[in-house]
Amino acid sequence: MTPWPSSSPRNERPSGGSQRETPRDAQGQIQSQPTYKPIDKRVLEERLVALGITDKQLLSDTSAFREMRAALVHEKARPSSKDTSVNYTAQDEAAKAIALMERVESALRALPPVTGRI
C-alpha cells in the first residue's frame, strides 16, 4: 500500500490554523449559534422545563420514565430464586412510555408559538 502523496487534498491543512470557518450571513455578519444547543446534553425533564413545560406531574412522570428506561436497558440476568427486586414487564412500561410521550406532545402543542430567530 502506497501512502498518499503530500500534495493530496486529504493531507492539506487550512491556512490560519482553524479547521472550520465562522458562519456568516449575506451581509458578512457572524451568525450566532442556535439557541437549542445548550439543552442537548440535559436530562429529559430539564429539556422540558427549558422548552416551557412547568406541569409538576408531567415532569415527575418524565423522571420516573427516565429511571425505568435506564433500569430496563441496563438490566442484568439473574436467577429468579435470588432476585428480590420488583419485576417489571417491558410491554407495560412501553405502554406507559407511549402515554407519557403523548402527554408531552400535547403539552408542547399547547405552548404559545415561538417567534423570532432561532
C-alpha angles and dihedrals in degrees: 000000000000121000121243113269115254091243091062115118088233091067098043120102122209115256117252095041095263117121095198130041120232109255113246133188127230092280092052094253117142111256117231121236117262115269095232095071098084093062098048096097098038125107116263096258092054091049091053092050090049089052091052105263111139103166104130094204092051091049091048091050090048090054091050089049091052092050093046092047091052090049093051095044094049096039116147125214112248134166108263091230090065097039113099097165125107113274119230127186120224092223093057092045090047090054090051090048092052091050090049093050090050089053091048090050093051091047091052092047090052092058118100115262117270115246130193133038122324 
